[in-house]
Amino acid sequence: MAYNSVNDTQQQKANFIHIQIDEDLRNGKNESRIHTRFPPEPNGYLHIGHAKSICLNFGIAHKYGGKCNLRFDDTNPSKEETEYVESIMQDIRWLGFDWEDRLYYASDFFQNLHDFGVKLIKEGKAYVDDQSAELISTQKGSPTHPGDESPYRNRSIDENIDLFMRMTAGEFDEGSRVLRAKIDMTSPNMHMRDPIIYRIIKTHHHRTGNKWVVYPMYDFTHGQCDYWEGITHSVCTLEFEVHRPLYNWFIDQLQETGYRPRQIEFARLNLTYTIMSKRKLLQLVKERFVNGWDDPRMPTISGLRRRGYTPESIRNFSDRIGVTKTDGIIDVSLLEYSIREHLNKTAQRVMGVLDPLKVIITNYPENESEELDAINNPEDAEMGTRKVSFSRELYIERDDFMENPPKKFFRLSPGTEVRLRYAYFITCNNVVKNEKGIITELHCTYDPASRGGNSPDGRKVKATLHWVSAKHAVKSEVRLYDRLFNDPEPDGHSADFTEFINPESLKILSDCYVEPFVRNAKPLDHFQFERLGYFNLDYDTTSEKPVFNRTVQLKDSWTKEQSKE
């Protein structure tokens, strides 16, 4: 129920859901219990939108000292896999939440649901329909025109019982019959027009095997599982608001005590430059636009984790955007701000060079090196300092040097002096090129009196460069991830959303160098590469070199670049 972080101080902002819960508590509803649930379908990996729901449901339980269940809605075996179940549990735990001993599956209640279906038939409130789902859909009419009753609507109870039992025994083909609730074909709410509650699916189920060949629909399953689990507040996204009358109708038929769960809807999360549809995310995976569900460009929780996002940053993001009843779209830069904010306070600083240019300090002794003090994180003095090796041959970023610089270029150029971070002042004296005219190395001199980057005579330099010692640095691969789509609403056009995939969403740099502090890093450890951005160590085991994924740049350069266009 509670967050696992020992330093967690997050408190959900008061919202309309809390107001309704407070009212229920004042009225003593459901014995003043608070019990929520998170009910994912195990047919894909969770994404950032699910994270908002997880934070909300577990957060409500945390706020009110209640309970929150995890329940898998495993009612469609043709799309479900154990892999998804395991990934969902891993993601929820990683976010910092614990369902304790309250793990449920809709399949735990298959017999109960089947018995309830039989009960409805016996009460004349359900019937077997021999028509196809497509024909049934056309007969439902429109919100302004009543639907047509099925020719099978008034079958006898005995005939319906017989047919439903034969459906259950596997006697009929898929799609040949369904069980429908008998409610009102003239209702202005389309969901009340004799909804399908059972269909035939002859597919192996990941938990129940081949025991069942009839499976309940979500609307039939959801409320009843809430009821049997003792849920008091069924918090779901806004598209289920029109389903609420059906939710309540089923509860009315089932209810045996004064206890009653309450459905409350909130607006789902929509992000700019992001696809949230699980079907379309699966398409990205299957058609190899990305390298799996945990590709760091994906909005899945596993992708965000691999990219370098932290549980705290996602929880803080969810809290920051709040809960509303109105659909809208959140700028993804707010999510990026949340991770920058957290990593700025917590990430280990190191120096790394992504596009190396060799620098030879000609007046530094050959075959010698020294260790210099460097600050681990200026935002947290308790993180202390580390030692950085300095030697005659270094690497700097290639774009930190220009042979013929413009007037306001303050980094290294022939004859200019710059500071090396934590080290010395250096001056460029000579430029070495290969036969193609490409600069291969710089010959520089250093001022031994400027150790630590301080000038004894008070002279000023206008630039400080990051660097690594060529002899000591760890050769690494760096993957520069950016937004997967180059359109703020990739799903908001008539064109195929894949047409808006950003061709620059991944750049792989194979010859990078990082200071040796990272040698003992563990997968998913976070770093700020000074002046370059936030990175984390990937768990890729196929590369012979350490692989670092860029989580986010130091500043929101994307928004600035887009505003120029």
VENSULTA-V321861 format. One line per field, one symbol per residue. psi: psi as a letter, one per 40 degrees, with the letter a starting at -180 (. if undefined). burial: b if it has 9 or more other C-alpha atoms within 8 Angstrom, else e. A space follows every 10 residues. Layout:
psi = ???
burial = ???
//
This chain:
psi = diidheeheh hhihiddddd ddddddefif ffihhaihgi hffiiiaddd dddddddddd dddefaihih hhggegeeei iddddddddd ddddeeiheb eghiideded dddddddddd ddefeiihhe iiddddddee aidehiihii eedfiidddd ddddddddee diihediihi ihcheehehd eeggiheiih hgihhedebf diehhiiddd ddddddddef hdhghiidee deeddddddd ddddheaeih ihhhiihihh iifihehddd ddddddefdi fideheeiei dddddddeii dddddddddd eahiehhahh hedddddddd dddddehhhi hihdghhhhh gdehhifiii hihihdheeg deeaiihhhh adhihihdee ihdgiidfhe ahiheihihh hebihihhdi hhiaeeehhd ihhiiihdef heehhdeeii ieihiiiihd deihhihhhh iahdiehdgd efidihdeee hheeehhhhe gihiiedede iiheiiihhh edahiihieh eeieiihhhh diidigdddd dded.
burial = bbbeeeeeee eeeebeebbe eeebbeeebb ebbbbbbbee bbebbbbbbe bbbbbebbbb bbbeebbbbb bbbbbebeeb beebbebbee bbbebbbbbe eebbbbbebb eebeebbbeb bbebbbbbbe bbeeebeebb beeeebbeee ebbeeebeeb bebbebbbeb eeebbbbbbb bbeebebeeb bbbbbbbbbb bbebbbebeb ebbbbbbebb bbbbbbbeee bbbbbbbbeb bebbebbbeb beeebeeeeb bebbbbbebb bbbbbbeeeb bbebbeeeeb eebbbbbbbb bbbbbbbbbe bebbbbbbbe eeebeeeeeb ebebbbebbb bbbbbbbbbb bbbbbbbbbb bbebeeeeee ebbbbbbeeb eeebeeebbb bbbbbbbeeb bbeeeeeeee bbbbeebbbb bbbbbbbbbe bbbeeeeebb bbbbbbbeeb bbbebeeeee eebbbbbbbb ebbbbbbbbb bbbbbbeebb eeeeeebeeb bbeebbeebe bbbbbbeeee eeebebbbbb eebbbbbbee eeeeebbbbb bbbbeeeeee eeeee
//
